[in-house]
């Protein structure tokens, strides 16, 4: 995962506290003699459990992963970025047998060997095989990730300004910097995904299909059959 910036400073990454930073994480640059203000706007996204869809291999797979269905070996909470980080960890262990310093918490918790300077060259040589950011299926590595059914998304609105000499910053040098992260509002948005078709919708669709091919509604057909039954019954009784 490579990214480039035209400024020098400290990289600030905004993400959920239980998620490993990934490509979807917001990245900002904190520069010297500047104050960076980041307003955070959270959004809770919920998807229905139990629904399935067909993937490219024409297989039925769950639409999302529930909180109690964690399948990751090296992360306690299932998340979209955690899943791909879990795949990268398995790839590094397979090719090099150790983890670099950015995965130190995973290595310490699972008692995995840290990569020393000589083993970091192995990580660099196999960077293309380790850099897993999408679902892959090969003879060496298999990685298939789906979004969780409930997850919190954080959008950031940055504002970087030059430090001004005020009563609170008069003792701050030109090499200093200030980071201010706060919630944009006291409330947050909740987005709930509902299924496009349920039992009632499918029943109404069947009635609409009958109306299209018969030229009348299904209820009209039932009424015609019922009146024909009454007609033949009355004719038989009259005879």
N, C-alpha and C positions, 0 to 999 in steps of 0.2 A: 504494500500500500504506500504509494509515493504521492506527496503533494509538495508544492513549492509556493513560497511567499516572497514578496519583494522587500519585506521589512525584517529587522532584527528585533528579537524580543522573546517573550515567554508565550508558548502556545497554551491556550485555555480551551478545554474540551468540555462541552455541556452534554451530559448523558444521565440516564437513570443510575442510581447508586448501585444497583444490582446487575447492570449490564456492562459488558466489556466494550470499550469504545470501538466503533466500527466505522464503515463508510458513511452511515447515516447520521453519525454524530456531528454536531455543529462545532466548528473550529474557529477560534478567534485569536488575534495577535495582541498581546499586551506589551506595549513599547515603553521605553524609558521616557521620563518627563511627561507622561500622559496618564490620564484617568480613563479607565474603560468601564462603562456602565452597561450591564447586560440585563435587560428585562426578560424574564422567563414567562412564557405562556404555556402552561400544561394542558394536555388534552387526553382524556381517558377514552380509549377505544375498546369496544366490546364486540365480539363476534359470537354467533350462536354455536353451542357445542353440539356434537353429534352429526353435523352435516359433512358430506363427502363430495368430492369432485374427481373427475378423471384427469390424470396427468398426461404428459406427452407419450408415455408408454401404454396408454389406455388402461391404467390401473386405478382402482378406486382408493383414494387416500383421504384422510381427514382434512377438512378445510382449515382447521386450526388445532393447536395443542393446548389442552387445559392445564391449569396450574398444578394439578395433582398427577400429571402425566410427564414428569421430567425424565427424559431419556439421555441426558448428557452425563458423561463420566466425570468431567472435571469442573462442572459448575452446578451449584445447588439449585439455581433458579433457571427455568427455561426461558430463553429470550431469543429473538431473531439474531442479534449480534453475538450472543453467547453461543449459539449453535455453530456459527461459522468459526468463532474462536476455538470452540471445542474441536472442530475438524482440523484447524491449523495446528493445534497442540498434538493431535494424534499423528499428523504428518511429520512434525518435527521430531517426535519420539521415534517414528519409524525410520526416518532417514539419518538422523543424527544422534538420537538417544539422550537428548538433553533439551532444556528450555532456556531461552535468553532471559535477560534481567526484567524485561517488561512483563513476563509471566512469573515473576518471583513468588507472588502469593499462591498461584496454582502449584508451583513446584514445591513450596514449603508445606502446603496442606497435604499434598499427595506424596510427599517424600520422593520427589523426582530430582535428579541430578541437574545442577545449574551448568550452563554452557560457559566454560572458561574461554580465554582468548583464542586458543587453538581450535576449539569446537565451533566458535562463531564463524570461522571460515566455511565450515560445513553448512551452516545456515545460509550463508551468502551464496554458496554454489548451488544449493537446491531451492533458491528463493522462488523460482517460477512454479515449482511443484508445491511449495508450502503456501504460497499466496492464494488461498481459497476464499473467494468472495461470492461464489454462486454454486448451485447444485452441480455436482460432478459424479460420474460413475465410470471408474476405470478398474484395471486389475490390481492397482496398488491402493487407491484411496476411494472410498465411497462416502459422499456427503449429500444429505438431503435435508433441507431445513424448511420449516413452515412457520408462519407467524403465530404467536400465542393468541389464545382466545380473549385475553384481557391484558392490555399493556398501556403504559403511560408514555405519551410522546411529548417532548419538550421542544418548543420553538423559542429561539432567542432573538432579541432585537437589540443589537449592539450600538453603542454611541461612544466614540473615542474623542476626547478633548484634551487640549494641552493644559498642564497643571498651571493654575493661576495662583498668585501669591495672595492668600486670604489668611484669616486668623487661625484657621485650622491647619493650613498647609505652609505656614511661614517657615517652619523648621525643616521642611522637606527639601532635599537636594535635587538637582537636575537629573541625577541618575536614578532617582526613585520613581516608583509607579504605584498607582492605586487601582485596585480591582473592586468593583461594587456590583454584586449579583443580587437581584431581588425579584420577587414575584410581580408580574405585570398587573395582576388584579387579585382580589380576595376570593373570587370565584373562578371556576374552570369549566370548560366545555366537555360534555360527555357525548360521544358518538356511538350509537348502537346500530349494528348491522342486522337487518332482518332478512329472512329468506324471501325470495321473489315469488315463490309459489308454495302455498300450503294446501291442505285438503279442501278447504272451501273454494280456493281459486281453481284447483284442478277440476272440481265438480262443475263449477260454472263454465269452465273451458269445454268440458264434454258436452254440456248443453248448447254452447255456442257452435260447436262443430256439427252437432245434429241439425241445428237450425240452418246452417250453411248448406248442407247437402240435401236436406228435405224440403227446403223452401218455406218452412214454418217451424215454430218452436216445438220442442219435445213435449211440452204440456198440451199443445194443440193435437199432436198425434195421439196422446193418451185419451184426450176427450173424444176424438173421432172413433177410436176403438171402443170406448165406453158406450157411445151413442149407437154404434153398430150392434153392440151386444144387446142393448135395450130394444133396438128395432127387431132383431131376429127373435128375441125372447117374446115380444108382443105378437109377432106373426105366428109363432108356434102355438101360443095360447089361443089365438083366434081360430086356428084350424082345429 
